[in-house]
Amino acid sequence: MALEKTLGGPVNLTDPLTADPPKPHPKCGVCAALYEQWRHAAAPSSTAYDPSKASDIAVEMKRHHDNSGAVKVQS
């Protein structure tokens, strides 16, 4: 018995180097700090240039807030 799976359509991946920059929440200090780290990691002229780290920070910023935009409080 063969197991067959097919995708519904093509998978489109974004290039982390050309993706839109993350948008920090306007009143969140954590987002502001993460954005500064991202900015340095994403700038090729920076000594802290690290595209992989920039991508990780962007994901962390997006996960820092839930879908409503409210800050997630860790207990």
N, C-alpha and C positions, 0 to 999 in steps of 0.2 A: 504494500500500500504506500503510495507516494504522498508526501505532504506538499501541497502547493499553496503558495501565498503570493498575492500580487498587490502592488501598491495602487491606490486609486489614481495617482498621477505622478508627475515628476516631483522630486524633492528639490526645493530651492533654498540654498544656504546663502547667508549674507557674508560678505567679506568683512571681518572684524576691523580691518584697516580703513575701509571706506564707509562703514555704517555710520548712521547719525550718532553724534555724541550723546552720552547719557544726559538726562535733564535732572539736576538736583531739585529736591523739594524746596520751595522758597524759604521756608522757616525751619529747616532742619540742619543743625550743626553737623550731624554725622554725614549727611549728604554733601554738605559743603566741603568737609575734609576729604571724603572719598573722591569728590570731583577734582580737587586739587591734585590728589595722588594720580587720578586717571589722566589729568592734563599733562603731567610730567612724563608718565609712562607712555603716553600716546604721541608725544612730540619727538620726531626723529632728531631734532637738534639738541634734545635734552640728554644730559649724562645718565639720566634714569630711564632712558628709552627702553621699553620692553613691551612689544605688542601683545604678548601672551598675558602679561600682568594687566595691561590696559583692558583687555577683554574680560579678564576675571573681575576687575574692579567694576566694570560696566554692569556685569551680571549681578554683582553684589548690590549695587545701587538699585537695580530694578527689583531685586528681591527684598530690599530693605522696607519697602512699603507694600501693603496689600493692594488689591485691585481698586479699592475706593480711594487710594491715595493717602490714607491715614497711616501714621507711623505705627509700626508693630512694636509693642512694648514687650521686652523680654523679662521674664521673672526669674 
